[in-house]
Amino acid sequence: MKTETYAEKSGIGKTGQALKQFGEQQNALNAQLAAQVEMLEKQLEEAMQCIAQLKAEQEKNITRFGRCAAELDEVQKELDRLRLTTKLNTNAIDRMAKGTKTE
């Protein structure tokens, strides 16, 4: 950031001195504000880098959770298949047992 330095103005009476003092104070304030702006720009840059890293990690997590969800769906399908097979086998065994008892 560019700061302006005011040249001393001479004048009648105390006007020149007042302008010099004002210019010095303004220059000091401008320098202070420029330093604060520079610090804020650095903080913003760091925050933007952090956000970029978090977004990249979020994308990885979305991919990972997608894979986990797909695997859970497969596990659920297999579990449902096993339950159905077990139920059918149990019913078949019950039918055979009932048929054997009546004979």
Secondary structure, DSSP 8 states (H G I E B T S, - for coil): -----------STTHHHHHHHHHHHHHHHHHHHHHHHHHHHHHHHHHHHHHHHHHHHHHHHHHHHHHHHHHHHHHHHHHHHHHHHHHHHHHHHHHHHHHHHH-
